C-alpha cells in the first residue's frame, strides 16, 4: 500500500467547503479553494554542511564523509533520494525512483519496538516530526498539508551553494491554517516533547525547521549507535524571512466572480 494515496478524505482538509472540513459555513465563492501559507526561507547551507563535517556518525564501515552524509540524512529523515526508514545507512537511488516504494513506510518494523527503536529513523527527524504516521496510531488527516518549495533568485553552482545562503520560496495548502502549516510548525516542529509516548520524553526540536526563539536547540536520536546522545544546534539552518497568508480560489468560483464583475460593469454603462 502506498501511503501517498492512503487518505481517502484528505481532500476535506485541503479544500474549503468539503463535507469533513471543520468550518461549518463558507461563502460560495470560497468553495473548493485552499488557504495558502507563503513564506520565504533562508537556508544556511554552509553552516549546515560544516555541522555535518564536524559531527560525522562514527560507525564501522563508514568513512568520515559517509558518516557526515548519514547524519544529514537522519536529521532530515531522507537521504539525497530515499527515506532513511527504508534505506537506513546508505542512500538507495533505485528505491528513491520507485514511486510504489519510496513513500510506503510508516516508521514501524516487524520485531522492532516503535516506542524505543530509532535505528531506522530518529524520532526527531524532520519528516517524522511533521508527519508522524504510525507513531501515535490511527490516521491523521486533520493536520495534513500539501507543500511545495522552490529556489528563489539565480541558480547557484555547487561551489557557490557551498559558501552562500540559499533562498527558497515555500507554499503550503490547507483548508484551515490553524490546523495545517501553523499547527505543524508550532505544535510539532518547535515542540521538543513531540513525538510523545516514546521512551525518550524529549526527542528534541525538528533539527531542520524547528525554532527556539533564536536560542540553541537540543536534538537526540540522531546517532544510531547511541540514541541518548544529545546534539546541540547553536544555529538555525532554516530561517524565515517573512511571508503571508492567502486564499487560493478554485477555478469555477473564480470564473463566476469574473462573470459577475463583467455583468456589473455592463450595468454601470
Phi, psi and omega in degrees: 000130178267114184294344178300329183247021189282326190270103184292333181251022179301324182304328182299333183256007176246331184243137180292136172089002176289163190300325182263003181294131193289343178273123190292321187231127177230148175295150186300325182289347179268349186301136178068006172277182177220146172281133185248120174262116181248134170208154180258132185240137172260121180256116184276075186300313181301318181292322178296313179297322179295320178299318180295317181296323183279348185225052182294150172291124179263109183208146179304135178090358180247132170283164176304321179295318178292326177295321177292319179298319180293320178300314179298319180295321180287331175294318181277325187095005184216137168282199178291345178220307188260150176291143182291340178295337179251327178243086196292317187249320182235147178296153183229093183301324180295317177296317181300327183275353184263104184292345178276348183237331193289350175234014184264072179206158179217017179076000176259146181217140180302132179079004181245144179268110184293346179281334187231338188273119177243022183300317182277309184216127180297148175300329186270358184299152185304313185288337179276327178290329184260353173202093192284348176052246186277357186301320182253005179075160179070189182238125179257114173247343183301324185255022180280148174222164165248127184229149179218138176234146179217143178298149180242135179093186183295145179293137181260144172288169180298324178292319179293319181296331181288344183233011181226148172289133180263135179255131176234152172253133189234133175235144177227133181251139177197163180275335178223114185298323182292341175264346186253248186308310183298317181295314182300320182290310187282317188268338182247298185297320183269004184254108183293348179265001178260130017272135181280173175080015179258164176293336171262108186285347178228078178300336178109181180285157168301119186290347182262304184249354180298144182228147181225048177056038178082358179270169179294157181236141178253136182224137177239173176084356184286329181270113183292347178270349181202091183298335184277354180291128178266138171251133177257119180261110185273351181225144173284132180271342175230123185236126178288134177248021177110167181180193182199161175253140180223165168251119177269110186278140177294160186298314185298309177298325179297316179295323178296321179294321178297316179297316180298318180296321180294324179291322178296317180297322179295319182290338180279346184278000000 
